[in-house]
Amino acid sequence: MKRLRKKIHELWSQPQILNFFFTLFFLPAYSICIAQISSVSNGYWSNASTWNGGIVPSSTDSITINHFVIYNNNLLIESGGSVTINNGGTLCGQGTFQVMCGGYFYNYGTINGNVIKLTDGFNNGWVHALTIYNVAPCLASFPLGGFSVGVPFTCNFTGENEASLINPIHVFPNPIFDHLNISATSNETLEIILYDINLTELMQETFINSISLNTSQLNNGIYIYKLRNKNGTFKEGKVIKQ
């Protein structure tokens, strides 16, 4: 009997045996807890009919947004959870959207929020926020694509299923050819600065309402622009010259 107990103890002391039982019993149970949930229609986050299977996502689920989804309260994504906003999808809310350490946020569409706190992931779409934070110390890498800060907005289902922005700024076209156009609805004095990919300043102009920059002399490639008002930079993004 003693030899049997000793043999069992030796087996359980081997890492490969422990890994086998973890994979067999615990990993499948953990995977079941992380649901794959996607939006199936425009609607509110808290409404089950917005999501496949009629299940409102939890803070540790893997969530994909393909439509226009509004959250009314603060939204928290915990460790192990993730949110992916696909091209054409929008997440909009007047509360705080926060991704905790160990959570991920991937944006190919648009997110609008009063306060946005992000950790790991990437942004290939647009982030509109009154305030935005990259959360330390767990921040691994979060390169920002297009974003605007401090521009008020409302989350309404319009005819185009978009959030209504107050005094929106339009930067177009993208890709650019001979001209880069900026159009604003406010009457304040704004500044546009254009940089190359190494953040070397190439152009700087002030304007009211609209301006068209001559980009015909620029080489093909990626360029970065920043828009500023009296309070500082409030919108930044990338354009491609072809």
Rosetta blueprint (number, residue, H / E / L):
1 M L
2 K H
3 R H
4 L H
5 R H
6 K H
7 K H
8 I H
9 H H
10 E H
11 L H
12 W H
13 S L
14 Q L
15 P H
16 Q H
17 I H
18 L H
19 N H
20 F H
21 F H
22 F H
23 T H
24 L H
25 F H
26 F H
27 L H
28 P H
29 A H
30 Y H
31 S H
32 I H
33 C H
34 I L
35 A L
36 Q E
37 I E
38 S E
39 S E
40 V L
41 S L
42 N L
43 G E
44 Y E
45 W L
46 S L
47 N L
48 A H
49 S H
50 T H
51 W E
52 N H
53 G H
54 G H
55 I L
56 V L
57 P L
58 S L
59 S L
60 T L
61 D L
62 S E
63 I E
64 T E
65 I E
66 N L
67 H L
68 F E
69 V E
70 I E
71 Y E
72 N L
73 N L
74 N L
75 L E
76 L E
77 I E
78 E L
79 S L
80 G L
81 G L
82 S E
83 V E
84 T E
85 I E
86 N L
87 N L
88 G L
89 G L
90 T E
91 L E
92 C E
93 G E
94 Q E
95 G E
96 T E
97 F E
98 Q E
99 V E
100 M L
101 C L
102 G L
103 G L
104 Y E
105 F E
106 Y E
107 N E
108 Y L
109 G L
110 T E
111 I E
112 N E
113 G E
114 N E
115 V E
116 I E
117 K E
118 L E
119 T L
120 D E
121 G E
122 F E
123 N E
124 N L
125 G L
126 W E
127 V E
128 H E
129 A E
130 L E
131 T E
132 I E
133 Y E
134 N E
135 V L
136 A L
137 P L
138 C L
139 L L
140 A L
141 S L
142 F L
143 P L
144 L L
145 G L
146 G E
147 F E
148 S E
149 V E
150 G L
151 V L
152 P L
153 F E
154 T E
155 C L
156 N L
157 F L
158 T L
159 G L
160 E L
161 N L
162 E L
163 A L
164 S E
165 L E
166 I L
167 N L
168 P L
169 I E
170 H E
171 V E
172 F E
173 P L
174 N L
175 P L
176 I E
177 F L
178 D L
179 H E
180 L E
181 N E
182 I E
183 S E
184 A E
185 T L
186 S L
187 N L
188 E L
189 T E
190 L E
191 E E
192 I E
193 I E
194 L E
195 Y E
196 D E
197 I L
198 N L
199 L L
200 T L
201 E E
202 L E
203 M E
204 Q E
205 E E
206 T E
207 F E
208 I E
209 N L
210 S E
211 I E
212 S E
213 L E
214 N E
215 T L
216 S L
217 Q L
218 L L
219 N L
220 N L
221 G E
222 I E
223 Y E
224 I E
225 Y E
226 K E
227 L E
228 R E
229 N E
230 K L
231 N L
232 G E
233 T E
234 F E
235 K E
236 E E
237 G E
238 K E
239 V E
240 I E
241 K E
242 Q L
